[in-house]
């Protein structure tokens, strides 16, 4: 291999939300399953330094890596599809690029020059692109967020053009994802938007090598011919990516059928090797047609109208369902509805209840009600991060009888701050400054549910939270039937609580959903779904 790593740039045209992340992740999976060492990266053209401070309504879930980066949710797709482990170099934003450039400027690194978008910002972007690869990386796949033609993505596209030029023929491939809409009134599929958006790329010196066409129906021969001719790509480089009916995990299989992966390798002059998709296809088969019964899981959150806000949770539940060969039915419950509504009407008949992570007071009382319902009705319960905190508040209030028990996140002056900040956190005010982020180890107690589910004494899981269980209340909680069975030993922080008197009640301060893979479902989700599928509620 001449120039390392080879670079695949994935751009998008016409509209946003075309599923570039899933396409990028699918290309990653296919190249990896053909034996290549793959790195995947996302460039986000917005100005926030990272998505950590953005509302889920704006941005969906914030995905967290082992090394504590708060990143775009597409990185979750990359890890889940391609089985890669990502880090701080895997997601850059315009804000992060500029803050680096401005730091260099203040340090005097530019030696008196006028600092400009070209070359200084584009140089920084090029450095960022190459930073995601290690010495072993054969191919780095870089997704550029936004849509071709956006003002803010221009420096990224220019940097990619430069990289392609500098590294020479056979080193870079451009994949352009586009929309081929169907117009119902005229009964036609339209190729013009794709022509326009490849035209925009050509105007900035990028000629796509592949056109991946998002469509809701099959393209006919005439469409392939037209797209090939007017978008200036070879006929076999026009790839159809139809809406999948059952599972996003179908996408790589469909792309492989049209040989997108081997055609990319061919452009790089790399051998195709054998493609091993057996396990993936087996998993897909179970995901699409499970033989077991339907299992209904209530997810009680506060952004339920926005599925992207709980992306990894839904995926991990899916993985758990696939592992148990059952059909998953997610009942999305707005926590606030529980505050005013009848819990029996809202939660009646579910097989399991999950309270996910979150920030802020809205919906808290409804989440606490959901925990109470699960506890009293002996319904399998999984609490994650804020879900653990709600479970602790529920036991403190309703079993231990600590009236007014709360988290200081919601009530600074509550009578029983069962959840609060650690002393050393109290003086820090920068947003994110007090967050516990990324992977921490956790030791599980012998004989606990957690220990038997993981089958191990020590685990490592990712965190994104600020508040902790106050250790002064541990004994009170234990007396109320809630044991702390997982600890971060270095600071004696509670990581896992359980109710041994309940069929399956477990809550964790970390986010197991970030480490669940379709081929390796997370043990907590696997076990939660197994017990939910057996529950006779
Ligand atoms: N808001 C809580 C905290 O900061 C929980 C965070 C979360 O659920 N990710 O501790």
Boltz pocket constraint, residues with backbone or C-beta under 6 A from the ligand:
constraints:
  - pocket:
      binder: B
      contacts: [[A, 356], [A, 357], [A, 358], [A, 359], [A, 360], [A, 384], [A, 385], [A, 386], [A, 387], [A, 389], [A, 409], [A, 464], [A, 465], [A, 466], [A, 467], [A, 468]]
      max_distance: 6.0
